[in-house]
Amino acid sequence: MNANDNIPPGGKPPAAPAAPAAPATLPATGLLRLSQVLKLIPISRSSFYAGQAKGLYPRSVAIGARARAYRVEDIRALIEKGVA
């Protein structure tokens, strides 16, 4: 048996498993967009908004006419509290 035995005829060898993603880290201060927050808190966007309406998750702040963001301090407190 050699390394090429698992290759289908005319095909490519099976892809190697992807390396696990590095855990996301929080900056000391600043703002995070929702997409960045959801990388730290493994829930869906709609679940986050529902939790926000119930007061479980922090409110966003306006950073432009149509842009919102979350304070790093609020997200860090949320993660440390273990609600997420």
mmCIF file of the N, C-alpha and C atoms, coordinates in Angstrom:
data_MODEL
# 
_entry.id   MODEL 
# 
loop_
_atom_site.group_PDB 
_atom_site.id 
_atom_site.type_symbol 
_atom_site.label_atom_id 
_atom_site.label_alt_id 
_atom_site.label_comp_id 
_atom_site.label_asym_id 
_atom_site.label_entity_id 
_atom_site.label_seq_id 
_atom_site.pdbx_PDB_ins_code 
_atom_site.Cartn_x 
_atom_site.Cartn_y 
_atom_site.Cartn_z 
_atom_site.occupancy 
_atom_site.B_iso_or_equiv 
_atom_site.pdbx_formal_charge 
_atom_site.auth_seq_id 
_atom_site.auth_comp_id 
_atom_site.auth_asym_id 
_atom_site.auth_atom_id 
_atom_site.pdbx_PDB_model_num 
ATOM 1   N N  . MET A 1 1  ? 0.852   -1.173 0.000   1.00 0.00 ? 1  MET A N  1 
ATOM 2   C CA . MET A 1 1  ? 0.000   0.000  0.000   1.00 0.00 ? 1  MET A CA 1 
ATOM 3   C C  . MET A 1 1  ? 0.895   1.233  0.000   1.00 0.00 ? 1  MET A C  1 
ATOM 4   N N  . ASN A 1 2  ? 0.615   2.172  -0.884  1.00 0.00 ? 2  ASN A N  1 
ATOM 5   C CA . ASN A 1 2  ? 1.390   3.403  -0.910  1.00 0.00 ? 2  ASN A CA 1 
ATOM 6   C C  . ASN A 1 2  ? 0.469   4.610  -0.741  1.00 0.00 ? 2  ASN A C  1 
ATOM 7   N N  . ALA A 1 3  ? 1.055   5.786  -0.746  1.00 0.00 ? 3  ALA A N  1 
ATOM 8   C CA . ALA A 1 3  ? 0.306   7.011  -0.483  1.00 0.00 ? 3  ALA A CA 1 
ATOM 9   C C  . ALA A 1 3  ? -0.735  7.293  -1.553  1.00 0.00 ? 3  ALA A C  1 
ATOM 10  N N  . ASN A 1 4  ? -0.590  6.767  -2.735  1.00 0.00 ? 4  ASN A N  1 
ATOM 11  C CA . ASN A 1 4  ? -1.518  7.054  -3.820  1.00 0.00 ? 4  ASN A CA 1 
ATOM 12  C C  . ASN A 1 4  ? -2.703  6.101  -3.885  1.00 0.00 ? 4  ASN A C  1 
ATOM 13  N N  . ASP A 1 5  ? -2.807  5.141  -2.978  1.00 0.00 ? 5  ASP A N  1 
ATOM 14  C CA . ASP A 1 5  ? -3.894  4.171  -3.023  1.00 0.00 ? 5  ASP A CA 1 
ATOM 15  C C  . ASP A 1 5  ? -5.255  4.791  -2.713  1.00 0.00 ? 5  ASP A C  1 
ATOM 16  N N  . ASN A 1 6  ? -5.294  5.905  -1.996  1.00 0.00 ? 6  ASN A N  1 
ATOM 17  C CA . ASN A 1 6  ? -6.564  6.524  -1.633  1.00 0.00 ? 6  ASN A CA 1 
ATOM 18  C C  . ASN A 1 6  ? -7.052  7.553  -2.642  1.00 0.00 ? 6  ASN A C  1 
ATOM 19  N N  . ILE A 1 7  ? -6.314  7.748  -3.728  1.00 0.00 ? 7  ILE A N  1 
ATOM 20  C CA . ILE A 1 7  ? -6.694  8.730  -4.734  1.00 0.00 ? 7  ILE A CA 1 
ATOM 21  C C  . ILE A 1 7  ? -7.617  8.058  -5.740  1.00 0.00 ? 7  ILE A C  1 
ATOM 22  N N  . PRO A 1 8  ? -8.823  8.605  -5.934  1.00 0.00 ? 8  PRO A N  1 
ATOM 23  C CA . PRO A 1 8  ? -9.707  8.021  -6.937  1.00 0.00 ? 8  PRO A CA 1 
ATOM 24  C C  . PRO A 1 8  ? -9.124  8.230  -8.327  1.00 0.00 ? 8  PRO A C  1 
ATOM 25  N N  . PRO A 1 9  ? -9.452  7.352  -9.284  1.00 0.00 ? 9  PRO A N  1 
ATOM 26  C CA . PRO A 1 9  ? -8.913  7.486  -10.640 1.00 0.00 ? 9  PRO A CA 1 
ATOM 27  C C  . PRO A 1 9  ? -9.272  8.850  -11.228 1.00 0.00 ? 9  PRO A C  1 
ATOM 28  N N  . GLY A 1 10 ? -8.266  9.574  -11.694 1.00 0.00 ? 10 GLY A N  1 
ATOM 29  C CA . GLY A 1 10 ? -8.475  10.888 -12.300 1.00 0.00 ? 10 GLY A CA 1 
ATOM 30  C C  . GLY A 1 10 ? -8.817  11.974 -11.301 1.00 0.00 ? 10 GLY A C  1 
ATOM 31  N N  . GLY A 1 11 ? -8.738  11.678 -10.036 1.00 0.00 ? 11 GLY A N  1 
ATOM 32  C CA . GLY A 1 11 ? -9.112  12.665 -9.028  1.00 0.00 ? 11 GLY A CA 1 
ATOM 33  C C  . GLY A 1 11 ? -7.923  13.225 -8.282  1.00 0.00 ? 11 GLY A C  1 
ATOM 34  N N  . LYS A 1 12 ? -8.218  14.069 -7.355  1.00 0.00 ? 12 LYS A N  1 
ATOM 35  C CA . LYS A 1 12 ? -7.187  14.664 -6.513  1.00 0.00 ? 12 LYS A CA 1 
ATOM 36  C C  . LYS A 1 12 ? -7.127  13.918 -5.192  1.00 0.00 ? 12 LYS A C  1 
ATOM 37  N N  . PRO A 1 13 ? -5.986  13.944 -4.536  1.00 0.00 ? 13 PRO A N  1 
ATOM 38  C CA . PRO A 1 13 ? -5.912  13.298 -3.223  1.00 0.00 ? 13 PRO A CA 1 
ATOM 39  C C  . PRO A 1 13 ? -6.827  13.999 -2.231  1.00 0.00 ? 13 PRO A C  1 
ATOM 40  N N  . PRO A 1 14 ? -7.298  13.275 -1.224  1.00 0.00 ? 14 PRO A N  1 
ATOM 41  C CA . PRO A 1 14 ? -8.166  13.909 -0.233  1.00 0.00 ? 14 PRO A CA 1 
ATOM 42  C C  . PRO A 1 14 ? -7.433  15.061 0.448   1.00 0.00 ? 14 PRO A C  1 
ATOM 43  N N  . ALA A 1 15 ? -8.182  16.125 0.746   1.00 0.00 ? 15 ALA A N  1 
ATOM 44  C CA . ALA A 1 15 ? -7.590  17.297 1.385   1.00 0.00 ? 15 ALA A CA 1 
ATOM 45  C C  . ALA A 1 15 ? -7.243  16.981 2.838   1.00 0.00 ? 15 ALA A C  1 
ATOM 46  N N  . ALA A 1 16 ? -6.163  17.555 3.281   1.00 0.00 ? 16 ALA A N  1 
ATOM 47  C CA . ALA A 1 16 ? -5.771  17.394 4.682   1.00 0.00 ? 16 ALA A CA 1 
ATOM 48  C C  . ALA A 1 16 ? -6.758  18.166 5.555   1.00 0.00 ? 16 ALA A C  1 
ATOM 49  N N  . PRO A 1 17 ? -7.019  17.693 6.763   1.00 0.00 ? 17 PRO A N  1 
ATOM 50  C CA . PRO A 1 17 ? -7.950  18.417 7.640   1.00 0.00 ? 17 PRO A CA 1 
ATOM 51  C C  . PRO A 1 17 ? -7.418  19.821 7.919   1.00 0.00 ? 17 PRO A C  1 
ATOM 52  N N  . ALA A 1 18 ? -8.342  20.764 7.977   1.00 0.00 ? 18 ALA A N  1 
ATOM 53  C CA . ALA A 1 18 ? -7.956  22.153 8.226   1.00 0.00 ? 18 ALA A CA 1 
ATOM 54  C C  . ALA A 1 18 ? -7.472  22.313 9.659   1.00 0.00 ? 18 ALA A C  1 
ATOM 55  N N  . ALA A 1 19 ? -6.501  23.174 9.831   1.00 0.00 ? 19 ALA A N  1 
ATOM 56  C CA . ALA A 1 19 ? -6.001  23.464 11.177  1.00 0.00 ? 19 ALA A CA 1 
ATOM 57  C C  . ALA A 1 19 ? -7.073  24.228 11.940  1.00 0.00 ? 19 ALA A C  1 
ATOM 58  N N  . PRO A 1 20 ? -7.214  23.972 13.238  1.00 0.00 ? 20 PRO A N  1 
ATOM 59  C CA . PRO A 1 20 ? -8.223  24.700 13.999  1.00 0.00 ? 20 PRO A CA 1 
ATOM 60  C C  . PRO A 1 20 ? -7.915  26.194 14.003  1.00 0.00 ? 20 PRO A C  1 
ATOM 61  N N  . ALA A 1 21 ? -8.970  26.986 13.968  1.00 0.00 ? 21 ALA A N  1 
ATOM 62  C CA . ALA A 1 21 ? -8.786  28.435 13.959  1.00 0.00 ? 21 ALA A CA 1 
ATOM 63  C C  . ALA A 1 21 ? -8.248  28.897 15.305  1.00 0.00 ? 21 ALA A C  1 
ATOM 64  N N  . ALA A 1 22 ? -7.405  29.894 15.256  1.00 0.00 ? 22 ALA A N  1 
ATOM 65  C CA . ALA A 1 22 ? -6.872  30.455 16.492  1.00 0.00 ? 22 ALA A CA 1 
ATOM 66  C C  . ALA A 1 22 ? -8.004  31.142 17.243  1.00 0.00 ? 22 ALA A C  1 
ATOM 67  N N  . PRO A 1 23 ? -8.038  31.030 18.565  1.00 0.00 ? 23 PRO A N  1 
ATOM 68  C CA . PRO A 1 23 ? -9.106  31.678 19.311  1.00 0.00 ? 23 PRO A CA 1 
ATOM 69  C C  . PRO A 1 23 ? -9.032  33.192 19.142  1.00 0.00 ? 23 PRO A C  1 
ATOM 70  N N  . ALA A 1 24 ? -10.194 33.785 18.990  1.00 0.00 ? 24 ALA A N  1 
ATOM 71  C CA . ALA A 1 24 ? -10.238 35.237 18.823  1.00 0.00 ? 24 ALA A CA 1 
ATOM 72  C C  . ALA A 1 24 ? -9.874  35.912 20.139  1.00 0.00 ? 24 ALA A C  1 
ATOM 73  N N  . THR A 1 25 ? -9.157  37.000 20.050  1.00 0.00 ? 25 THR A N  1 
ATOM 74  C CA . THR A 1 25 ? -8.766  37.738 21.240  1.00 0.00 ? 25 THR A CA 1 
ATOM 75  C C  . THR A 1 25 ? -9.380  39.126 21.203  1.00 0.00 ? 25 THR A C  1 
ATOM 76  N N  . LEU A 1 26 ? -9.578  39.693 22.375  1.00 0.00 ? 26 LEU A N  1 
ATOM 77  C CA . LEU A 1 26 ? -10.150 41.018 22.487  1.00 0.00 ? 26 LEU A CA 1 
ATOM 78  C C  . LEU A 1 26 ? -9.058  42.062 22.636  1.00 0.00 ? 26 LEU A C  1 
ATOM 79  N N  . PRO A 1 27 ? -9.199  43.190 21.967  1.00 0.00 ? 27 PRO A N  1 
ATOM 80  C CA . PRO A 1 27 ? -8.262  44.276 22.218  1.00 0.00 ? 27 PRO A CA 1 
ATOM 81  C C  . PRO A 1 27 ? -8.521  44.861 23.608  1.00 0.00 ? 27 PRO A C  1 
ATOM 82  N N  . ALA A 1 28 ? -7.613  45.670 24.102  1.00 0.00 ? 28 ALA A N  1 
ATOM 83  C CA . ALA A 1 28 ? -7.759  46.249 25.440  1.00 0.00 ? 28 ALA A CA 1 
ATOM 84  C C  . ALA A 1 28 ? -8.980  47.164 25.521  1.00 0.00 ? 28 ALA A C  1 
ATOM 85  N N  . THR A 1 29 ? -9.150  48.020 24.548  1.00 0.00 ? 29 THR A N  1 
ATOM 86  C CA . THR A 1 29 ? -10.303 48.920 24.500  1.00 0.00 ? 29 THR A CA 1 
ATOM 87  C C  . THR A 1 29 ? -10.730 49.067 23.056  1.00 0.00 ? 29 THR A C  1 
ATOM 88  N N  . GLY A 1 30 ? -11.852 49.704 22.865  1.00 0.00 ? 30 GLY A N  1 
ATOM 89  C CA . GLY A 1 30 ? -12.297 49.967 21.509  1.00 0.00 ? 30 GLY A CA 1 
ATOM 90  C C  . GLY A 1 30 ? -13.701 49.472 21.262  1.00 0.00 ? 30 GLY A C  1 
ATOM 91  N N  . LEU A 1 31 ? -13.998 49.305 19.995  1.00 0.00 ? 31 LEU A N  1 
ATOM 92  C CA . LEU A 1 31 ? -15.329 48.885 19.579  1.00 0.00 ? 31 LEU A CA 1 
ATOM 93  C C  . LEU A 1 31 ? -15.230 47.668 18.676  1.00 0.00 ? 31 LEU A C  1 
ATOM 94  N N  . LEU A 1 32 ? -16.263 46.840 18.735  1.00 0.00 ? 32 LEU A N  1 
ATOM 95  C CA . LEU A 1 32 ? -16.339 45.645 17.897  1.00 0.00 ? 32 LEU A CA 1 
ATOM 96  C C  . LEU A 1 32 ? -17.641 45.672 17.118  1.00 0.00 ? 32 LEU A C  1 
ATOM 97  N N  . ARG A 1 33 ? -17.581 45.284 15.866  1.00 0.00 ? 33 ARG A N  1 
ATOM 98  C CA . ARG A 1 33 ? -18.798 45.115 15.081  1.00 0.00 ? 33 ARG A CA 1 
ATOM 99  C C  . ARG A 1 33 ? -19.435 43.786 15.481  1.00 0.00 ? 33 ARG A C  1 
ATOM 100 N N  . LEU A 1 34 ? -20.709 43.619 15.161  1.00 0.00 ? 34 LEU A N  1 
ATOM 101 C CA . LEU A 1 34 ? -21.434 42.415 15.568  1.00 0.00 ? 34 LEU A CA 1 
ATOM 102 C C  . LEU A 1 34 ? -20.781 41.152 15.018  1.00 0.00 ? 34 LEU A C  1 
ATOM 103 N N  . SER A 1 35 ? -20.270 41.192 13.805  1.00 0.00 ? 35 SER A N  1 
ATOM 104 C CA . SER A 1 35 ? -19.621 40.001 13.237  1.00 0.00 ? 35 SER A CA 1 
ATOM 105 C C  . SER A 1 35 ? -18.423 39.578 14.078  1.00 0.00 ? 35 SER A C  1 
ATOM 106 N N  . GLN A 1 36 ? -17.689 40.540 14.638  1.00 0.00 ? 36 GLN A N  1 
ATOM 107 C CA . GLN A 1 36 ? -16.560 40.226 15.504  1.00 0.00 ? 36 GLN A CA 1 
ATOM 108 C C  . GLN A 1 36 ? -17.029 39.661 16.836  1.00 0.00 ? 36 GLN A C  1 
ATOM 109 N N  . VAL A 1 37 ? -18.117 40.207 17.364  1.00 0.00 ? 37 VAL A N  1 
ATOM 110 C CA . VAL A 1 37 ? -18.669 39.728 18.635  1.00 0.00 ? 37 VAL A CA 1 
ATOM 111 C C  . VAL A 1 37 ? -19.124 38.279 18.500  1.00 0.00 ? 37 VAL A C  1 
ATOM 112 N N  . LEU A 1 38 ? -19.752 37.961 17.376  1.00 0.00 ? 38 LEU A N  1 
ATOM 113 C CA . LEU A 1 38 ? -20.283 36.611 17.185  1.00 0.00 ? 38 LEU A CA 1 
ATOM 114 C C  . LEU A 1 38 ? -19.186 35.571 16.989  1.00 0.00 ? 38 LEU A C  1 
ATOM 115 N N  . LYS A 1 39 ? -17.961 36.001 16.686  1.00 0.00 ? 39 LYS A N  1 
ATOM 116 C CA . LYS A 1 39 ? -16.836 35.068 16.644  1.00 0.00 ? 39 LYS A CA 1 
ATOM 117 C C  . LYS A 1 39 ? -16.402 34.702 18.061  1.00 0.00 ? 39 LYS A C  1 
ATOM 118 N N  . LEU A 1 40 ? -16.677 35.574 19.010  1.00 0.00 ? 40 LEU A N  1 
ATOM 119 C CA . LEU A 1 40 ? -16.306 35.342 20.410  1.00 0.00 ? 40 LEU A CA 1 
ATOM 120 C C  . LEU A 1 40 ? -17.411 34.630 21.179  1.00 0.00 ? 40 LEU A C  1 
ATOM 121 N N  . ILE A 1 41 ? -18.642 34.881 20.778  1.00 0.00 ? 41 ILE A N  1 
ATOM 122 C CA . ILE A 1 41 ? -19.809 34.309 21.454  1.00 0.00 ? 41 ILE A CA 1 
ATOM 123 C C  . ILE A 1 41 ? -20.514 33.409 20.439  1.00 0.00 ? 41 ILE A C  1 
ATOM 124 N N  . PRO A 1 42 ? -20.480 32.115 20.632  1.00 0.00 ? 42 PRO A N  1 
ATOM 125 C CA . PRO A 1 42 ? -20.995 31.189 19.605  1.00 0.00 ? 42 PRO A CA 1 
ATOM 126 C C  . PRO A 1 42 ? -22.521 31.075 19.571  1.00 0.00 ? 42 PRO A C  1 
ATOM 127 N N  . ILE A 1 43 ? -23.182 32.158 19.167  1.00 0.00 ? 43 ILE A N  1 
ATOM 128 C CA . ILE A 1 43 ? -24.630 32.135 18.966  1.00 0.00 ? 43 ILE A CA 1 
ATOM 129 C C  . ILE A 1 43 ? -24.937 32.808 17.643  1.00 0.00 ? 43 ILE A C  1 
ATOM 130 N N  . SER A 1 44 ? -26.170 32.677 17.209  1.00 0.00 ? 44 SER A N  1 
ATOM 131 C CA . SER A 1 44 ? -26.562 33.289 15.948  1.00 0.00 ? 44 SER A CA 1 
ATOM 132 C C  . SER A 1 44 ? -26.852 34.775 16.140  1.00 0.00 ? 44 SER A C  1 
ATOM 133 N N  . ARG A 1 45 ? -26.893 35.464 15.030  1.00 0.00 ? 45 ARG A N  1 
ATOM 134 C CA . ARG A 1 45 ? -27.191 36.901 15.043  1.00 0.00 ? 45 ARG A CA 1 
ATOM 135 C C  . ARG A 1 45 ? -28.574 37.158 15.641  1.00 0.00 ? 45 ARG A C  1 
ATOM 136 N N  . SER A 1 46 ? -29.558 36.370 15.235  1.00 0.00 ? 46 SER A N  1 
ATOM 137 C CA . SER A 1 46 ? -30.919 36.572 15.739  1.00 0.00 ? 46 SER A CA 1 
ATOM 138 C C  . SER A 1 46 ? -31.012 36.256 17.230  1.00 0.00 ? 46 SER A C  1 
ATOM 139 N N  . SER A 1 47 ? -30.275 35.250 17.698  1.00 0.00 ? 47 SER A N  1 
ATOM 140 C CA . SER A 1 47 ? -30.258 34.945 19.128  1.00 0.00 ? 47 SER A CA 1 
ATOM 141 C C  . SER A 1 47 ? -29.614 36.075 19.922  1.00 0.00 ? 47 SER A C  1 
ATOM 142 N N  . PHE A 1 48 ? -28.586 36.690 19.348  1.00 0.00 ? 48 PHE A N  1 
ATOM 143 C CA . PHE A 1 48 ? -27.956 37.820 20.026  1.00 0.00 ? 48 PHE A CA 1 
ATOM 144 C C  . PHE A 1 48 ? -28.934 38.975 20.147  1.00 0.00 ? 48 PHE A C  1 
ATOM 145 N N  . TYR A 1 49 ? -29.647 39.285 19.055  1.00 0.00 ? 49 TYR A N  1 
ATOM 146 C CA . TYR A 1 49 ? -30.619 40.378 19.096  1.00 0.00 ? 49 TYR A CA 1 
ATOM 147 C C  . TYR A 1 49 ? -31.751 40.070 20.081  1.00 0.00 ? 49 TYR A C  1 
ATOM 148 N N  . ALA A 1 50 ? -32.192 38.821 20.143  1.00 0.00 ? 50 ALA A N  1 
ATOM 149 C CA . ALA A 1 50 ? -33.242 38.451 21.090  1.00 0.00 ? 50 ALA A CA 1 
ATOM 150 C C  . ALA A 1 50 ? -32.742 38.606 22.526  1.00 0.00 ? 50 ALA A C  1 
ATOM 151 N N  . GLY A 1 51 ? -31.507 38.189 22.792  1.00 0.00 ? 51 GLY A N  1 
ATOM 152 C CA . GLY A 1 51 ? -30.927 38.364 24.117  1.00 0.00 ? 51 GLY A CA 1 
ATOM 153 C C  . GLY A 1 51 ? -30.726 39.825 24.460  1.00 0.00 ? 51 GLY A C  1 
ATOM 154 N N  . GLN A 1 52 ? -30.430 40.627 23.462  1.00 0.00 ? 52 GLN A N  1 
ATOM 155 C CA . GLN A 1 52 ? -30.273 42.062 23.670  1.00 0.00 ? 52 GLN A CA 1 
ATOM 156 C C  . GLN A 1 52 ? -31.620 42.677 24.061  1.00 0.00 ? 52 GLN A C  1 
ATOM 157 N N  . ALA A 1 53 ? -32.694 42.248 23.434  1.00 0.00 ? 53 ALA A N  1 
ATOM 158 C CA . ALA A 1 53 ? -34.030 42.755 23.754  1.00 0.00 ? 53 ALA A CA 1 
ATOM 159 C C  . ALA A 1 53 ? -34.443 42.364 25.174  1.00 0.00 ? 53 ALA A C  1 
ATOM 160 N N  . LYS A 1 54 ? -33.971 41.203 25.641  1.00 0.00 ? 54 LYS A N  1 
ATOM 161 C CA . LYS A 1 54 ? -34.280 40.741 27.000  1.00 0.00 ? 54 LYS A CA 1 
ATOM 162 C C  . LYS A 1 54 ? -33.346 41.336 28.044  1.00 0.00 ? 54 LYS A C  1 
ATOM 163 N N  . GLY A 1 55 ? -32.316 42.061 27.600  1.00 0.00 ? 55 GLY A N  1 
ATOM 164 C CA . GLY A 1 55 ? -31.374 42.662 28.532  1.00 0.00 ? 55 GLY A CA 1 
ATOM 165 C C  . GLY A 1 55 ? -30.211 41.763 28.910  1.00 0.00 ? 55 GLY A C  1 
ATOM 166 N N  . LEU A 1 56 ? -30.058 40.624 28.233  1.00 0.00 ? 56 LEU A N  1 
ATOM 167 C CA . LEU A 1 56 ? -28.958 39.708 28.532  1.00 0.00 ? 56 LEU A CA 1 
ATOM 168 C C  . LEU A 1 56 ? -27.648 40.167 27.920  1.00 0.00 ? 56 LEU A C  1 
ATOM 169 N N  . TYR A 1 57 ? -27.712 40.829 26.771  1.00 0.00 ? 57 TYR A N  1 
ATOM 170 C CA . TYR A 1 57 ? -26.525 41.253 26.046  1.00 0.00 ? 57 TYR A CA 1 
ATOM 171 C C  . TYR A 1 57 ? -26.487 42.768 25.965  1.00 0.00 ? 57 TYR A C  1 
ATOM 172 N N  . PRO A 1 58 ? -25.305 43.348 25.861  1.00 0.00 ? 58 PRO A N  1 
ATOM 173 C CA . PRO A 1 58 ? -25.188 44.808 25.867  1.00 0.00 ? 58 PRO A CA 1 
ATOM 174 C C  . PRO A 1 58 ? -25.782 45.464 24.621  1.00 0.00 ? 58 PRO A C  1 
ATOM 175 N N  . ARG A 1 59 ? -26.165 46.707 24.787  1.00 0.00 ? 59 ARG A N  1 
ATOM 176 C CA . ARG A 1 59 ? -26.667 47.507 23.679  1.00 0.00 ? 59 ARG A CA 1 
ATOM 177 C C  . ARG A 1 59 ? -25.508 48.026 22.853  1.00 0.00 ? 59 ARG A C  1 
ATOM 178 N N  . SER A 1 60 ? -25.766 48.260 21.594  1.00 0.00 ? 60 SER A N  1 
ATOM 179 C CA . SER A 1 60 ? -24.738 48.799 20.705  1.00 0.00 ? 60 SER A CA 1 
ATOM 180 C C  . SER A 1 60 ? -24.702 50.317 20.815  1.00 0.00 ? 60 SER A C  1 
ATOM 181 N N  . VAL A 1 61 ? -23.634 50.893 20.288  1.00 0.00 ? 61 VAL A N  1 
ATOM 182 C CA . VAL A 1 61 ? -23.497 52.347 20.220  1.00 0.00 ? 61 VAL A CA 1 
ATOM 183 C C  . VAL A 1 61 ? -23.404 52.744 18.755  1.00 0.00 ? 61 VAL A C  1 
ATOM 184 N N  . ALA A 1 62 ? -23.895 53.909 18.438  1.00 0.00 ? 62 ALA A N  1 
ATOM 185 C CA . ALA A 1 62 ? -23.848 54.402 17.062  1.00 0.00 ? 62 ALA A CA 1 
ATOM 186 C C  . ALA A 1 62 ? -22.442 54.877 16.732  1.00 0.00 ? 62 ALA A C  1 
ATOM 187 N N  . ILE A 1 63 ? -21.924 54.410 15.595  1.00 0.00 ? 63 ILE A N  1 
ATOM 188 C CA . ILE A 1 63 ? -20.614 54.876 15.141  1.00 0.00 ? 63 ILE A CA 1 
ATOM 189 C C  . ILE A 1 63 ? -20.726 55.577 13.789  1.00 0.00 ? 63 ILE A C  1 
ATOM 190 N N  . GLY A 1 64 ? -21.943 55.715 13.323  1.00 0.00 ? 64 GLY A N  1 
ATOM 191 C CA . GLY A 1 64 ? -22.211 56.377 12.053  1.00 0.00 ? 64 GLY A CA 1 
ATOM 192 C C  . GLY A 1 64 ? -23.703 56.440 11.845  1.00 0.00 ? 64 GLY A C  1 
ATOM 193 N N  . ALA A 1 65 ? -24.106 56.964 10.701  1.00 0.00 ? 65 ALA A N  1 
ATOM 194 C CA . ALA A 1 65 ? -25.532 57.100 10.421  1.00 0.00 ? 65 ALA A CA 1 
ATOM 195 C C  . ALA A 1 65 ? -26.241 55.744 10.376  1.00 0.00 ? 65 ALA A C  1 
ATOM 196 N N  . ARG A 1 66 ? -25.553 54.720 9.850   1.00 0.00 ? 66 ARG A N  1 
ATOM 197 C CA . ARG A 1 66 ? -26.165 53.396 9.735   1.00 0.00 ? 66 ARG A CA 1 
ATOM 198 C C  . ARG A 1 66 ? -25.269 52.297 10.285  1.00 0.00 ? 66 ARG A C  1 
ATOM 199 N N  . ALA A 1 67 ? -24.341 52.647 11.148  1.00 0.00 ? 67 ALA A N  1 
ATOM 200 C CA . ALA A 1 67 ? -23.392 51.664 11.672  1.00 0.00 ? 67 ALA A CA 1 
ATOM 201 C C  . ALA A 1 67 ? -23.455 51.622 13.196  1.00 0.00 ? 67 ALA A C  1 
ATOM 202 N N  . ARG A 1 68 ? -23.406 50.422 13.740  1.00 0.00 ? 68 ARG A N  1 
ATOM 203 C CA . ARG A 1 68 ? -23.438 50.210 15.190  1.00 0.00 ? 68 ARG A CA 1 
ATOM 204 C C  . ARG A 1 68 ? -22.253 49.338 15.577  1.00 0.00 ? 68 ARG A C  1 
ATOM 205 N N  . ALA A 1 69 ? -21.837 49.458 16.830  1.00 0.00 ? 69 ALA A N  1 
ATOM 206 C CA . ALA A 1 69 ? -20.726 48.651 17.340  1.00 0.00 ? 69 ALA A CA 1 
ATOM 207 C C  . ALA A 1 69 ? -20.949 48.421 18.834  1.00 0.00 ? 69 ALA A C  1 
ATOM 208 N N  . TYR A 1 70 ? -20.137 47.544 19.406  1.00 0.00 ? 70 TYR A N  1 
ATOM 209 C CA . TYR A 1 70 ? -20.240 47.186 20.819  1.00 0.00 ? 70 TYR A CA 1 
ATOM 210 C C  . TYR A 1 70 ? -18.930 47.504 21.519  1.00 0.00 ? 70 TYR A C  1 
ATOM 211 N N  . ARG A 1 71 ? -19.013 48.011 22.730  1.00 0.00 ? 71 ARG A N  1 
ATOM 212 C CA . ARG A 1 71 ? -17.816 48.335 23.503  1.00 0.00 ? 71 ARG A CA 1 
ATOM 213 C C  . ARG A 1 71 ? -17.113 47.047 23.917  1.00 0.00 ? 71 ARG A C  1 
ATOM 214 N N  . VAL A 1 72 ? -15.797 47.014 23.754  1.00 0.00 ? 72 VAL A N  1 
ATOM 215 C CA . VAL A 1 72 ? -15.012 45.839 24.128  1.00 0.00 ? 72 VAL A CA 1 
ATOM 216 C C  . VAL A 1 72 ? -15.209 45.532 25.613  1.00 0.00 ? 72 VAL A C  1 
ATOM 217 N N  . GLU A 1 73 ? -15.278 46.560 26.426  1.00 0.00 ? 73 GLU A N  1 
ATOM 218 C CA . GLU A 1 73 ? -15.443 46.366 27.865  1.00 0.00 ? 73 GLU A CA 1 
ATOM 219 C C  . GLU A 1 73 ? -16.747 45.620 28.178  1.00 0.00 ? 73 GLU A C  1 
ATOM 220 N N  . ASP A 1 74 ? -17.823 45.959 27.455  1.00 0.00 ? 74 ASP A N  1 
ATOM 221 C CA . ASP A 1 74 ? -19.114 45.295 27.669  1.00 0.00 ? 74 ASP A CA 1 
ATOM 222 C C  . ASP A 1 74 ? -19.060 43.832 27.241  1.00 0.00 ? 74 ASP A C  1 
ATOM 223 N N  . ILE A 1 75 ? -18.408 43.558 26.124  1.00 0.00 ? 75 ILE A N  1 
ATOM 224 C CA . ILE A 1 75 ? -18.308 42.184 25.627  1.00 0.00 ? 75 ILE A CA 1 
ATOM 225 C C  . ILE A 1 75 ? -17.414 41.358 26.555  1.00 0.00 ? 75 ILE A C  1 
ATOM 226 N N  . ARG A 1 76 ? -16.314 41.940 27.021  1.00 0.00 ? 76 ARG A N  1 
ATOM 227 C CA . ARG A 1 76 ? -15.434 41.234 27.950  1.00 0.00 ? 76 ARG A CA 1 
ATOM 228 C C  . ARG A 1 76 ? -16.190 40.882 29.247  1.00 0.00 ? 76 ARG A C  1 
ATOM 229 N N  . ALA A 1 77 ? -16.964 41.832 29.774  1.00 0.00 ? 77 ALA A N  1 
ATOM 230 C CA . ALA A 1 77 ? -17.749 41.574 30.981  1.00 0.00 ? 77 ALA A CA 1 
ATOM 231 C C  . ALA A 1 77 ? -18.773 40.476 30.747  1.00 0.00 ? 77 ALA A C  1 
ATOM 232 N N  . LEU A 1 78 ? -19.370 40.471 29.575  1.00 0.00 ? 78 LEU A N  1 
ATOM 233 C CA . LEU A 1 78 ? -20.354 39.442 29.214  1.00 0.00 ? 78 LEU A CA 1 
ATOM 234 C C  . LEU A 1 78 ? -19.701 38.058 29.199  1.00 0.00 ? 78 LEU A C  1 
ATOM 235 N N  . ILE A 1 79 ? -18.536 37.960 28.601  1.00 0.00 ? 79 ILE A N  1 
ATOM 236 C CA . ILE A 1 79 ? -17.838 36.683 28.525  1.00 0.00 ? 79 ILE A CA 1 
ATOM 237 C C  . ILE A 1 79 ? -17.390 36.221 29.912  1.00 0.00 ? 79 ILE A C  1 
ATOM 238 N N  . GLU A 1 80 ? -16.868 37.144 30.713  1.00 0.00 ? 80 GLU A N  1 
ATOM 239 C CA . GLU A 1 80 ? -16.397 36.787 32.056  1.00 0.00 ? 80 GLU A CA 1 
ATOM 240 C C  . GLU A 1 80 ? -17.565 36.392 32.958  1.00 0.00 ? 80 GLU A C  1 
ATOM 241 N N  . LYS A 1 81 ? -18.739 37.014 32.744  1.00 0.00 ? 81 LYS A N  1 
ATOM 242 C CA . LYS A 1 81 ? -19.916 36.679 33.536  1.00 0.00 ? 81 LYS A CA 1 
ATOM 243 C C  . LYS A 1 81 ? -20.428 35.291 33.181  1.00 0.00 ? 81 LYS A C  1 
ATOM 244 N N  . GLY A 1 82 ? -20.111 34.832 31.985  1.00 0.00 ? 82 GLY A N  1 
ATOM 245 C CA . GLY A 1 82 ? -20.502 33.490 31.579  1.00 0.00 ? 82 GLY A CA 1 
ATOM 246 C C  . GLY A 1 82 ? -21.896 33.410 30.995  1.00 0.00 ? 82 GLY A C  1 
ATOM 247 N N  . VAL A 1 83 ? -22.490 34.535 30.665  1.00 0.00 ? 83 VAL A N  1 
ATOM 248 C CA . VAL A 1 83 ? -23.823 34.521 30.072  1.00 0.00 ? 83 VAL A CA 1 
ATOM 249 C C  . VAL A 1 83 ? -23.774 33.985 28.658  1.00 0.00 ? 83 VAL A C  1 
ATOM 250 N N  . ALA A 1 84 ? -22.689 34.281 27.977  1.00 0.00 ? 84 ALA A N  1 
ATOM 251 C CA . ALA A 1 84 ? -22.547 33.873 26.577  1.00 0.00 ? 84 ALA A CA 1 
ATOM 252 C C  . ALA A 1 84 ? -22.252 32.408 26.440  1.00 0.00 ? 84 ALA A C  1 
# 
